[in-house]
Amino acid sequence: MSIQYSDFEKVDIRVGTVVEASLNEKSIKPSLVLIIDFGNVLGLKKTSAQLTKHYKPEDLIGKQVAAVTNFPAKQIGKMISEVLVLGFPDEDNQPVLVMPTKKIENGGKLF
């Protein structure tokens, strides 16, 4: 299915730095709660993601990740997820995060 470039422009994908990460103890499926700093653009946002196969909470602190920032907030278990972190599936269909290879200013928009 083809889309127009104007459709792509509607998806607000930005980079942010993980400032807090912990196991989501209240989730049915193993997941992590991330607090991501999107700088002056959006500030701090929270999300829950099923990342436990490849990532420990302490390993994500200080890492930059890409996320969709303009979806409506979504209830995930007992928390509200404000952004959707992006990843690609590995051979077991488990997410591998999209991360820039160089430091980007928090809040930078994908183009």
Phi and psi restraints in degrees (range 20) as a CNS / XPLOR table:
assign (resid 1 and name C) (resid 2 and name N)
       (resid 2 and name CA) (resid 2 and name C) 1.0 -91.3 20.0 2
assign (resid 2 and name N) (resid 2 and name CA)
       (resid 2 and name C) (resid 3 and name N) 1.0 148.6 20.0 2
assign (resid 2 and name C) (resid 3 and name N)
       (resid 3 and name CA) (resid 3 and name C) 1.0 -126.7 20.0 2
assign (resid 3 and name N) (resid 3 and name CA)
       (resid 3 and name C) (resid 4 and name N) 1.0 163.9 20.0 2
assign (resid 3 and name C) (resid 4 and name N)
       (resid 4 and name CA) (resid 4 and name C) 1.0 -86.2 20.0 2
assign (resid 4 and name N) (resid 4 and name CA)
       (resid 4 and name C) (resid 5 and name N) 1.0 155.1 20.0 2
assign (resid 4 and name C) (resid 5 and name N)
       (resid 5 and name CA) (resid 5 and name C) 1.0 -58.1 20.0 2
assign (resid 5 and name N) (resid 5 and name CA)
       (resid 5 and name C) (resid 6 and name N) 1.0 -34.4 20.0 2
assign (resid 5 and name C) (resid 6 and name N)
       (resid 6 and name CA) (resid 6 and name C) 1.0 -62.4 20.0 2
assign (resid 6 and name N) (resid 6 and name CA)
       (resid 6 and name C) (resid 7 and name N) 1.0 -29.7 20.0 2
assign (resid 6 and name C) (resid 7 and name N)
       (resid 7 and name CA) (resid 7 and name C) 1.0 -67.5 20.0 2
assign (resid 7 and name N) (resid 7 and name CA)
       (resid 7 and name C) (resid 8 and name N) 1.0 -44.6 20.0 2
assign (resid 7 and name C) (resid 8 and name N)
       (resid 8 and name CA) (resid 8 and name C) 1.0 -59.5 20.0 2
assign (resid 8 and name N) (resid 8 and name CA)
       (resid 8 and name C) (resid 9 and name N) 1.0 -39.7 20.0 2
assign (resid 8 and name C) (resid 9 and name N)
       (resid 9 and name CA) (resid 9 and name C) 1.0 -63.7 20.0 2
assign (resid 9 and name N) (resid 9 and name CA)
       (resid 9 and name C) (resid 10 and name N) 1.0 -20.4 20.0 2
assign (resid 9 and name C) (resid 10 and name N)
       (resid 10 and name CA) (resid 10 and name C) 1.0 -74.1 20.0 2
assign (resid 10 and name N) (resid 10 and name CA)
       (resid 10 and name C) (resid 11 and name N) 1.0 -22.4 20.0 2
assign (resid 10 and name C) (resid 11 and name N)
       (resid 11 and name CA) (resid 11 and name C) 1.0 -87.2 20.0 2
assign (resid 11 and name N) (resid 11 and name CA)
       (resid 11 and name C) (resid 12 and name N) 1.0 116.6 20.0 2
assign (resid 11 and name C) (resid 12 and name N)
       (resid 12 and name CA) (resid 12 and name C) 1.0 -92.9 20.0 2
assign (resid 12 and name N) (resid 12 and name CA)
       (resid 12 and name C) (resid 13 and name N) 1.0 96.8 20.0 2
assign (resid 12 and name C) (resid 13 and name N)
       (resid 13 and name CA) (resid 13 and name C) 1.0 -103.5 20.0 2
assign (resid 13 and name N) (resid 13 and name CA)
       (resid 13 and name C) (resid 14 and name N) 1.0 121.2 20.0 2
assign (resid 13 and name C) (resid 14 and name N)
       (resid 14 and name CA) (resid 14 and name C) 1.0 -130.2 20.0 2
assign (resid 14 and name N) (resid 14 and name CA)
       (resid 14 and name C) (resid 15 and name N) 1.0 161.7 20.0 2
assign (resid 14 and name C) (resid 15 and name N)
       (resid 15 and name CA) (resid 15 and name C) 1.0 -102.3 20.0 2
assign (resid 15 and name N) (resid 15 and name CA)
       (resid 15 and name C) (resid 16 and name N) 1.0 142.3 20.0 2
assign (resid 15 and name C) (resid 16 and name N)
       (resid 16 and name CA) (resid 16 and name C) 1.0 -146.6 20.0 2
assign (resid 16 and name N) (resid 16 and name CA)
       (resid 16 and name C) (resid 17 and name N) 1.0 163.9 20.0 2
assign (resid 16 and name C) (resid 17 and name N)
       (resid 17 and name CA) (resid 17 and name C) 1.0 -103.3 20.0 2
assign (resid 17 and name N) (resid 17 and name CA)
       (resid 17 and name C) (resid 18 and name N) 1.0 130.6 20.0 2
assign (resid 17 and name C) (resid 18 and name N)
       (resid 18 and name CA) (resid 18 and name C) 1.0 -70.3 20.0 2
assign (resid 18 and name N) (resid 18 and name CA)
       (resid 18 and name C) (resid 19 and name N) 1.0 119.6 20.0 2
assign (resid 18 and name C) (resid 19 and name N)
       (resid 19 and name CA) (resid 19 and name C) 1.0 -105.7 20.0 2
assign (resid 19 and name N) (resid 19 and name CA)
       (resid 19 and name C) (resid 20 and name N) 1.0 -21.7 20.0 2
assign (resid 19 and name C) (resid 20 and name N)
       (resid 20 and name CA) (resid 20 and name C) 1.0 -143.5 20.0 2
assign (resid 20 and name N) (resid 20 and name CA)
       (resid 20 and name C) (resid 21 and name N) 1.0 145.1 20.0 2
assign (resid 20 and name C) (resid 21 and name N)
       (resid 21 and name CA) (resid 21 and name C) 1.0 -151.0 20.0 2
assign (resid 21 and name N) (resid 21 and name CA)
       (resid 21 and name C) (resid 22 and name N) 1.0 137.1 20.0 2
assign (resid 21 and name C) (resid 22 and name N)
       (resid 22 and name CA) (resid 22 and name C) 1.0 -154.1 20.0 2
assign (resid 22 and name N) (resid 22 and name CA)
       (resid 22 and name C) (resid 23 and name N) 1.0 160.7 20.0 2
assign (resid 22 and name C) (resid 23 and name N)
       (resid 23 and name CA) (resid 23 and name C) 1.0 -68.0 20.0 2
assign (resid 23 and name N) (resid 23 and name CA)
       (resid 23 and name C) (resid 24 and name N) 1.0 138.5 20.0 2
assign (resid 23 and name C) (resid 24 and name N)
       (resid 24 and name CA) (resid 24 and name C) 1.0 -85.9 20.0 2
assign (resid 24 and name N) (resid 24 and name CA)
       (resid 24 and name C) (resid 25 and name N) 1.0 93.8 20.0 2
assign (resid 24 and name C) (resid 25 and name N)
       (resid 25 and name CA) (resid 25 and name C) 1.0 -67.4 20.0 2
assign (resid 25 and name N) (resid 25 and name CA)
       (resid 25 and name C) (resid 26 and name N) 1.0 -20.4 20.0 2
assign (resid 25 and name C) (resid 26 and name N)
       (resid 26 and name CA) (resid 26 and name C) 1.0 -98.8 20.0 2
assign (resid 26 and name N) (resid 26 and name CA)
       (resid 26 and name C) (resid 27 and name N) 1.0 3.1 20.0 2
assign (resid 26 and name C) (resid 27 and name N)
       (resid 27 and name CA) (resid 27 and name C) 1.0 -87.8 20.0 2
assign (resid 27 and name N) (resid 27 and name CA)
       (resid 27 and name C) (resid 28 and name N) 1.0 145.4 20.0 2
assign (resid 27 and name C) (resid 28 and name N)
       (resid 28 and name CA) (resid 28 and name C) 1.0 -68.4 20.0 2
assign (resid 28 and name N) (resid 28 and name CA)
       (resid 28 and name C) (resid 29 and name N) 1.0 -45.4 20.0 2
assign (resid 28 and name C) (resid 29 and name N)
       (resid 29 and name CA) (resid 29 and name C) 1.0 -96.0 20.0 2
assign (resid 29 and name N) (resid 29 and name CA)
       (resid 29 and name C) (resid 30 and name N) 1.0 145.4 20.0 2
assign (resid 29 and name C) (resid 30 and name N)
       (resid 30 and name CA) (resid 30 and name C) 1.0 -57.3 20.0 2
assign (resid 30 and name N) (resid 30 and name CA)
       (resid 30 and name C) (resid 31 and name N) 1.0 126.6 20.0 2
assign (resid 30 and name C) (resid 31 and name N)
       (resid 31 and name CA) (resid 31 and name C) 1.0 -153.7 20.0 2
assign (resid 31 and name N) (resid 31 and name CA)
       (resid 31 and name C) (resid 32 and name N) 1.0 169.3 20.0 2
assign (resid 31 and name C) (resid 32 and name N)
       (resid 32 and name CA) (resid 32 and name C) 1.0 -116.3 20.0 2
assign (resid 32 and name N) (resid 32 and name CA)
       (resid 32 and name C) (resid 33 and name N) 1.0 143.4 20.0 2
assign (resid 32 and name C) (resid 33 and name N)
       (resid 33 and name CA) (resid 33 and name C) 1.0 -96.7 20.0 2
assign (resid 33 and name N) (resid 33 and name CA)
       (resid 33 and name C) (resid 34 and name N) 1.0 126.9 20.0 2
assign (resid 33 and name C) (resid 34 and name N)
       (resid 34 and name CA) (resid 34 and name C) 1.0 -117.8 20.0 2
assign (resid 34 and name N) (resid 34 and name CA)
       (resid 34 and name C) (resid 35 and name N) 1.0 138.0 20.0 2
assign (resid 34 and name C) (resid 35 and name N)
       (resid 35 and name CA) (resid 35 and name C) 1.0 -108.6 20.0 2
assign (resid 35 and name N) (resid 35 and name CA)
       (resid 35 and name C) (resid 36 and name N) 1.0 121.2 20.0 2
assign (resid 35 and name C) (resid 36 and name N)
       (resid 36 and name CA) (resid 36 and name C) 1.0 -117.5 20.0 2
assign (resid 36 and name N) (resid 36 and name CA)
       (resid 36 and name C) (resid 37 and name N) 1.0 132.3 20.0 2
assign (resid 36 and name C) (resid 37 and name N)
       (resid 37 and name CA) (resid 37 and name C) 1.0 -93.2 20.0 2
assign (resid 37 and name N) (resid 37 and name CA)
       (resid 37 and name C) (resid 38 and name N) 1.0 113.1 20.0 2
assign (resid 37 and name C) (resid 38 and name N)
       (resid 38 and name CA) (resid 38 and name C) 1.0 -99.8 20.0 2
assign (resid 38 and name N) (resid 38 and name CA)
       (resid 38 and name C) (resid 39 and name N) 1.0 21.9 20.0 2
assign (resid 38 and name C) (resid 39 and name N)
       (resid 39 and name CA) (resid 39 and name C) 1.0 67.0 20.0 2
assign (resid 39 and name N) (resid 39 and name CA)
       (resid 39 and name C) (resid 40 and name N) 1.0 -156.8 20.0 2
assign (resid 39 and name C) (resid 40 and name N)
       (resid 40 and name CA) (resid 40 and name C) 1.0 -65.6 20.0 2
assign (resid 40 and name N) (resid 40 and name CA)
       (resid 40 and name C) (resid 41 and name N) 1.0 -20.2 20.0 2
assign (resid 40 and name C) (resid 41 and name N)
       (resid 41 and name CA) (resid 41 and name C) 1.0 -65.9 20.0 2
assign (resid 41 and name N) (resid 41 and name CA)
       (resid 41 and name C) (resid 42 and name N) 1.0 -52.1 20.0 2
assign (resid 41 and name C) (resid 42 and name N)
       (resid 42 and name CA) (resid 42 and name C) 1.0 -129.9 20.0 2
assign (resid 42 and name N) (resid 42 and name CA)
       (resid 42 and name C) (resid 43 and name N) 1.0 -12.1 20.0 2
assign (resid 42 and name C) (resid 43 and name N)
       (resid 43 and name CA) (resid 43 and name C) 1.0 73.8 20.0 2
assign (resid 43 and name N) (resid 43 and name CA)
       (resid 43 and name C) (resid 44 and name N) 1.0 -150.8 20.0 2
assign (resid 43 and name C) (resid 44 and name N)
       (resid 44 and name CA) (resid 44 and name C) 1.0 -87.1 20.0 2
assign (resid 44 and name N) (resid 44 and name CA)
       (resid 44 and name C) (resid 45 and name N) 1.0 135.9 20.0 2
assign (resid 44 and name C) (resid 45 and name N)
       (resid 45 and name CA) (resid 45 and name C) 1.0 -131.9 20.0 2
assign (resid 45 and name N) (resid 45 and name CA)
       (resid 45 and name C) (resid 46 and name N) 1.0 148.9 20.0 2
assign (resid 45 and name C) (resid 46 and name N)
       (resid 46 and name CA) (resid 46 and name C) 1.0 -111.5 20.0 2
assign (resid 46 and name N) (resid 46 and name CA)
       (resid 46 and name C) (resid 47 and name N) 1.0 145.6 20.0 2
assign (resid 46 and name C) (resid 47 and name N)
       (resid 47 and name CA) (resid 47 and name C) 1.0 -149.8 20.0 2
assign (resid 47 and name N) (resid 47 and name CA)
       (resid 47 and name C) (resid 48 and name N) 1.0 161.1 20.0 2
assign (resid 47 and name C) (resid 48 and name N)
       (resid 48 and name CA) (resid 48 and name C) 1.0 -122.3 20.0 2
assign (resid 48 and name N) (resid 48 and name CA)
       (resid 48 and name C) (resid 49 and name N) 1.0 133.3 20.0 2
assign (resid 48 and name C) (resid 49 and name N)
       (resid 49 and name CA) (resid 49 and name C) 1.0 -143.4 20.0 2
assign (resid 49 and name N) (resid 49 and name CA)
       (resid 49 and name C) (resid 50 and name N) 1.0 143.9 20.0 2
assign (resid 49 and name C) (resid 50 and name N)
       (resid 50 and name CA) (resid 50 and name C) 1.0 -82.2 20.0 2
assign (resid 50 and name N) (resid 50 and name CA)
       (resid 50 and name C) (resid 51 and name N) 1.0 78.8 20.0 2
assign (resid 50 and name C) (resid 51 and name N)
       (resid 51 and name CA) (resid 51 and name C) 1.0 -115.0 20.0 2
assign (resid 51 and name N) (resid 51 and name CA)
       (resid 51 and name C) (resid 52 and name N) 1.0 7.3 20.0 2
assign (resid 51 and name C) (resid 52 and name N)
       (resid 52 and name CA) (resid 52 and name C) 1.0 -67.8 20.0 2
assign (resid 52 and name N) (resid 52 and name CA)
       (resid 52 and name C) (resid 53 and name N) 1.0 -18.0 20.0 2
assign (resid 52 and name C) (resid 53 and name N)
       (resid 53 and name CA) (resid 53 and name C) 1.0 -66.9 20.0 2
assign (resid 53 and name N) (resid 53 and name CA)
       (resid 53 and name C) (resid 54 and name N) 1.0 -41.6 20.0 2
assign (resid 53 and name C) (resid 54 and name N)
       (resid 54 and name CA) (resid 54 and name C) 1.0 -107.1 20.0 2
assign (resid 54 and name N) (resid 54 and name CA)
       (resid 54 and name C) (resid 55 and name N) 1.0 -13.1 20.0 2
assign (resid 54 and name C) (resid 55 and name N)
       (resid 55 and name CA) (resid 55 and name C) 1.0 -134.3 20.0 2
assign (resid 55 and name N) (resid 55 and name CA)
       (resid 55 and name C) (resid 56 and name N) 1.0 137.9 20.0 2
assign (resid 55 and name C) (resid 56 and name N)
       (resid 56 and name CA) (resid 56 and name C) 1.0 -100.6 20.0 2
assign (resid 56 and name N) (resid 56 and name CA)
       (resid 56 and name C) (resid 57 and name N) 1.0 147.6 20.0 2
assign (resid 56 and name C) (resid 57 and name N)
       (resid 57 and name CA) (resid 57 and name C) 1.0 -51.4 20.0 2
assign (resid 57 and name N) (resid 57 and name CA)
       (resid 57 and name C) (resid 58 and name N) 1.0 -46.2 20.0 2
assign (resid 57 and name C) (resid 58 and name N)
       (resid 58 and name CA) (resid 58 and name C) 1.0 -65.7 20.0 2
assign (resid 58 and name N) (resid 58 and name CA)
       (resid 58 and name C) (resid 59 and name N) 1.0 -24.3 20.0 2
assign (resid 58 and name C) (resid 59 and name N)
       (resid 59 and name CA) (resid 59 and name C) 1.0 -77.5 20.0 2
assign (resid 59 and name N) (resid 59 and name CA)
       (resid 59 and name C) (resid 60 and name N) 1.0 -17.5 20.0 2
assign (resid 59 and name C) (resid 60 and name N)
       (resid 60 and name CA) (resid 60 and name C) 1.0 -90.8 20.0 2
assign (resid 60 and name N) (resid 60 and name CA)
       (resid 60 and name C) (resid 61 and name N) 1.0 -18.6 20.0 2
assign (resid 60 and name C) (resid 61 and name N)
       (resid 61 and name CA) (resid 61 and name C) 1.0 -59.8 20.0 2
assign (resid 61 and name N) (resid 61 and name CA)
       (resid 61 and name C) (resid 62 and name N) 1.0 127.3 20.0 2
assign (resid 61 and name C) (resid 62 and name N)
       (resid 62 and name CA) (resid 62 and name C) 1.0 87.6 20.0 2
assign (resid 62 and name N) (resid 62 and name CA)
       (resid 62 and name C) (resid 63 and name N) 1.0 -8.6 20.0 2
assign (resid 62 and name C) (resid 63 and name N)
       (resid 63 and name CA) (resid 63 and name C) 1.0 -83.0 20.0 2
assign (resid 63 and name N) (resid 63 and name CA)
       (resid 63 and name C) (resid 64 and name N) 1.0 147.0 20.0 2
assign (resid 63 and name C) (resid 64 and name N)
       (resid 64 and name CA) (resid 64 and name C) 1.0 -95.8 20.0 2
assign (resid 64 and name N) (resid 64 and name CA)
       (resid 64 and name C) (resid 65 and name N) 1.0 140.1 20.0 2
assign (resid 64 and name C) (resid 65 and name N)
       (resid 65 and name CA) (resid 65 and name C) 1.0 -133.6 20.0 2
assign (resid 65 and name N) (resid 65 and name CA)
       (resid 65 and name C) (resid 66 and name N) 1.0 157.5 20.0 2
assign (resid 65 and name C) (resid 66 and name N)
       (resid 66 and name CA) (resid 66 and name C) 1.0 -97.7 20.0 2
assign (resid 66 and name N) (resid 66 and name CA)
       (resid 66 and name C) (resid 67 and name N) 1.0 143.2 20.0 2
assign (resid 66 and name C) (resid 67 and name N)
       (resid 67 and name CA) (resid 67 and name C) 1.0 -150.2 20.0 2
assign (resid 67 and name N) (resid 67 and name CA)
       (resid 67 and name C) (resid 68 and name N) 1.0 147.7 20.0 2
assign (resid 67 and name C) (resid 68 and name N)
       (resid 68 and name CA) (resid 68 and name C) 1.0 -79.5 20.0 2
assign (resid 68 and name N) (resid 68 and name CA)
       (resid 68 and name C) (resid 69 and name N) 1.0 125.0 20.0 2
assign (resid 68 and name C) (resid 69 and name N)
       (resid 69 and name CA) (resid 69 and name C) 1.0 -109.8 20.0 2
assign (resid 69 and name N) (resid 69 and name CA)
       (resid 69 and name C) (resid 70 and name N) 1.0 -2.3 20.0 2
assign (resid 69 and name C) (resid 70 and name N)
       (resid 70 and name CA) (resid 70 and name C) 1.0 -116.7 20.0 2
assign (resid 70 and name N) (resid 70 and name CA)
       (resid 70 and name C) (resid 71 and name N) 1.0 20.3 20.0 2
assign (resid 70 and name C) (resid 71 and name N)
       (resid 71 and name CA) (resid 71 and name C) 1.0 -77.7 20.0 2
assign (resid 71 and name N) (resid 71 and name CA)
       (resid 71 and name C) (resid 72 and name N) 1.0 154.3 20.0 2
assign (resid 71 and name C) (resid 72 and name N)
       (resid 72 and name CA) (resid 72 and name C) 1.0 -65.0 20.0 2
assign (resid 72 and name N) (resid 72 and name CA)
       (resid 72 and name C) (resid 73 and name N) 1.0 150.9 20.0 2
assign (resid 72 and name C) (resid 73 and name N)
       (resid 73 and name CA) (resid 73 and name C) 1.0 -57.7 20.0 2
assign (resid 73 and name N) (resid 73 and name CA)
       (resid 73 and name C) (resid 74 and name N) 1.0 146.9 20.0 2
assign (resid 73 and name C) (resid 74 and name N)
       (resid 74 and name CA) (resid 74 and name C) 1.0 -132.4 20.0 2
assign (resid 74 and name N) (resid 74 and name CA)
       (resid 74 and name C) (resid 75 and name N) 1.0 136.0 20.0 2
assign (resid 74 and name C) (resid 75 and name N)
       (resid 75 and name CA) (resid 75 and name C) 1.0 -75.0 20.0 2
assign (resid 75 and name N) (resid 75 and name CA)
       (resid 75 and name C) (resid 76 and name N) 1.0 122.3 20.0 2
assign (resid 75 and name C) (resid 76 and name N)
       (resid 76 and name CA) (resid 76 and name C) 1.0 -125.7 20.0 2
assign (resid 76 and name N) (resid 76 and name CA)
       (resid 76 and name C) (resid 77 and name N) 1.0 106.3 20.0 2
assign (resid 76 and name C) (resid 77 and name N)
       (resid 77 and name CA) (resid 77 and name C) 1.0 63.8 20.0 2
assign (resid 77 and name N) (resid 77 and name CA)
       (resid 77 and name C) (resid 78 and name N) 1.0 -123.0 20.0 2
assign (resid 77 and name C) (resid 78 and name N)
       (resid 78 and name CA) (resid 78 and name C) 1.0 -102.8 20.0 2
assign (resid 78 and name N) (resid 78 and name CA)
       (resid 78 and name C) (resid 79 and name N) 1.0 14.0 20.0 2
assign (resid 78 and name C) (resid 79 and name N)
       (resid 79 and name CA) (resid 79 and name C) 1.0 -127.1 20.0 2
assign (resid 79 and name N) (resid 79 and name CA)
       (resid 79 and name C) (resid 80 and name N) 1.0 162.4 20.0 2
assign (resid 79 and name C) (resid 80 and name N)
       (resid 80 and name CA) (resid 80 and name C) 1.0 -101.3 20.0 2
assign (resid 80 and name N) (resid 80 and name CA)
       (resid 80 and name C) (resid 81 and name N) 1.0 122.9 20.0 2
assign (resid 80 and name C) (resid 81 and name N)
       (resid 81 and name CA) (resid 81 and name C) 1.0 -93.2 20.0 2
assign (resid 81 and name N) (resid 81 and name CA)
       (resid 81 and name C) (resid 82 and name N) 1.0 127.1 20.0 2
assign (resid 81 and name C) (resid 82 and name N)
       (resid 82 and name CA) (resid 82 and name C) 1.0 -99.5 20.0 2
assign (resid 82 and name N) (resid 82 and name CA)
       (resid 82 and name C) (resid 83 and name N) 1.0 -20.1 20.0 2
assign (resid 82 and name C) (resid 83 and name N)
       (resid 83 and name CA) (resid 83 and name C) 1.0 -139.8 20.0 2
assign (resid 83 and name N) (resid 83 and name CA)
       (resid 83 and name C) (resid 84 and name N) 1.0 164.2 20.0 2
assign (resid 83 and name C) (resid 84 and name N)
       (resid 84 and name CA) (resid 84 and name C) 1.0 -116.1 20.0 2
assign (resid 84 and name N) (resid 84 and name CA)
       (resid 84 and name C) (resid 85 and name N) 1.0 108.7 20.0 2
assign (resid 84 and name C) (resid 85 and name N)
       (resid 85 and name CA) (resid 85 and name C) 1.0 -70.7 20.0 2
assign (resid 85 and name N) (resid 85 and name CA)
       (resid 85 and name C) (resid 86 and name N) 1.0 148.7 20.0 2
assign (resid 85 and name C) (resid 86 and name N)
       (resid 86 and name CA) (resid 86 and name C) 1.0 -106.5 20.0 2
assign (resid 86 and name N) (resid 86 and name CA)
       (resid 86 and name C) (resid 87 and name N) 1.0 142.9 20.0 2
assign (resid 86 and name C) (resid 87 and name N)
       (resid 87 and name CA) (resid 87 and name C) 1.0 -155.4 20.0 2
assign (resid 87 and name N) (resid 87 and name CA)
       (resid 87 and name C) (resid 88 and name N) 1.0 170.3 20.0 2
assign (resid 87 and name C) (resid 88 and name N)
       (resid 88 and name CA) (resid 88 and name C) 1.0 -114.0 20.0 2
assign (resid 88 and name N) (resid 88 and name CA)
       (resid 88 and name C) (resid 89 and name N) 1.0 149.1 20.0 2
assign (resid 88 and name C) (resid 89 and name N)
       (resid 89 and name CA) (resid 89 and name C) 1.0 -77.3 20.0 2
assign (resid 89 and name N) (resid 89 and name CA)
       (resid 89 and name C) (resid 90 and name N) 1.0 139.4 20.0 2
assign (resid 89 and name C) (resid 90 and name N)
       (resid 90 and name CA) (resid 90 and name C) 1.0 -83.7 20.0 2
assign (resid 90 and name N) (resid 90 and name CA)
       (resid 90 and name C) (resid 91 and name N) 1.0 -168.5 20.0 2
assign (resid 90 and name C) (resid 91 and name N)
       (resid 91 and name CA) (resid 91 and name C) 1.0 -65.2 20.0 2
assign (resid 91 and name N) (resid 91 and name CA)
       (resid 91 and name C) (resid 92 and name N) 1.0 -18.8 20.0 2
assign (resid 91 and name C) (resid 92 and name N)
       (resid 92 and name CA) (resid 92 and name C) 1.0 -102.6 20.0 2
assign (resid 92 and name N) (resid 92 and name CA)
       (resid 92 and name C) (resid 93 and name N) 1.0 13.1 20.0 2
assign (resid 92 and name C) (resid 93 and name N)
       (resid 93 and name CA) (resid 93 and name C) 1.0 64.9 20.0 2
assign (resid 93 and name N) (resid 93 and name CA)
       (resid 93 and name C) (resid 94 and name N) 1.0 30.5 20.0 2
assign (resid 93 and name C) (resid 94 and name N)
       (resid 94 and name CA) (resid 94 and name C) 1.0 -103.2 20.0 2
assign (resid 94 and name N) (resid 94 and name CA)
       (resid 94 and name C) (resid 95 and name N) 1.0 141.2 20.0 2
assign (resid 94 and name C) (resid 95 and name N)
       (resid 95 and name CA) (resid 95 and name C) 1.0 -70.9 20.0 2
assign (resid 95 and name N) (resid 95 and name CA)
       (resid 95 and name C) (resid 96 and name N) 1.0 137.6 20.0 2
assign (resid 95 and name C) (resid 96 and name N)
       (resid 96 and name CA) (resid 96 and name C) 1.0 -115.3 20.0 2
assign (resid 96 and name N) (resid 96 and name CA)
       (resid 96 and name C) (resid 97 and name N) 1.0 119.7 20.0 2
assign (resid 96 and name C) (resid 97 and name N)
       (resid 97 and name CA) (resid 97 and name C) 1.0 -64.0 20.0 2
assign (resid 97 and name N) (resid 97 and name CA)
       (resid 97 and name C) (resid 98 and name N) 1.0 147.5 20.0 2
assign (resid 97 and name C) (resid 98 and name N)
       (resid 98 and name CA) (resid 98 and name C) 1.0 -84.6 20.0 2
assign (resid 98 and name N) (resid 98 and name CA)
       (resid 98 and name C) (resid 99 and name N) 1.0 118.9 20.0 2
assign (resid 98 and name C) (resid 99 and name N)
       (resid 99 and name CA) (resid 99 and name C) 1.0 -134.7 20.0 2
assign (resid 99 and name N) (resid 99 and name CA)
       (resid 99 and name C) (resid 100 and name N) 1.0 135.3 20.0 2
assign (resid 99 and name C) (resid 100 and name N)
       (resid 100 and name CA) (resid 100 and name C) 1.0 -67.1 20.0 2
assign (resid 100 and name N) (resid 100 and name CA)
       (resid 100 and name C) (resid 101 and name N) 1.0 151.4 20.0 2
assign (resid 100 and name C) (resid 101 and name N)
       (resid 101 and name CA) (resid 101 and name C) 1.0 -87.6 20.0 2
assign (resid 101 and name N) (resid 101 and name CA)
       (resid 101 and name C) (resid 102 and name N) 1.0 -11.5 20.0 2
assign (resid 101 and name C) (resid 102 and name N)
       (resid 102 and name CA) (resid 102 and name C) 1.0 -129.7 20.0 2
assign (resid 102 and name N) (resid 102 and name CA)
       (resid 102 and name C) (resid 103 and name N) 1.0 153.4 20.0 2
assign (resid 102 and name C) (resid 103 and name N)
       (resid 103 and name CA) (resid 103 and name C) 1.0 -63.0 20.0 2
assign (resid 103 and name N) (resid 103 and name CA)
       (resid 103 and name C) (resid 104 and name N) 1.0 129.5 20.0 2
assign (resid 103 and name C) (resid 104 and name N)
       (resid 104 and name CA) (resid 104 and name C) 1.0 -119.1 20.0 2
assign (resid 104 and name N) (resid 104 and name CA)
       (resid 104 and name C) (resid 105 and name N) 1.0 146.7 20.0 2
assign (resid 104 and name C) (resid 105 and name N)
       (resid 105 and name CA) (resid 105 and name C) 1.0 -62.5 20.0 2
assign (resid 105 and name N) (resid 105 and name CA)
       (resid 105 and name C) (resid 106 and name N) 1.0 131.0 20.0 2
assign (resid 105 and name C) (resid 106 and name N)
       (resid 106 and name CA) (resid 106 and name C) 1.0 -54.7 20.0 2
assign (resid 106 and name N) (resid 106 and name CA)
       (resid 106 and name C) (resid 107 and name N) 1.0 134.7 20.0 2
assign (resid 106 and name C) (resid 107 and name N)
       (resid 107 and name CA) (resid 107 and name C) 1.0 95.2 20.0 2
assign (resid 107 and name N) (resid 107 and name CA)
       (resid 107 and name C) (resid 108 and name N) 1.0 -5.3 20.0 2
assign (resid 107 and name C) (resid 108 and name N)
       (resid 108 and name CA) (resid 108 and name C) 1.0 -57.9 20.0 2
assign (resid 108 and name N) (resid 108 and name CA)
       (resid 108 and name C) (resid 109 and name N) 1.0 136.5 20.0 2
assign (resid 108 and name C) (resid 109 and name N)
       (resid 109 and name CA) (resid 109 and name C) 1.0 -97.1 20.0 2
assign (resid 109 and name N) (resid 109 and name CA)
       (resid 109 and name C) (resid 110 and name N) 1.0 134.8 20.0 2
assign (resid 109 and name C) (resid 110 and name N)
       (resid 110 and name CA) (resid 110 and name C) 1.0 -66.2 20.0 2
assign (resid 110 and name N) (resid 110 and name CA)
       (resid 110 and name C) (resid 111 and name N) 1.0 137.1 20.0 2
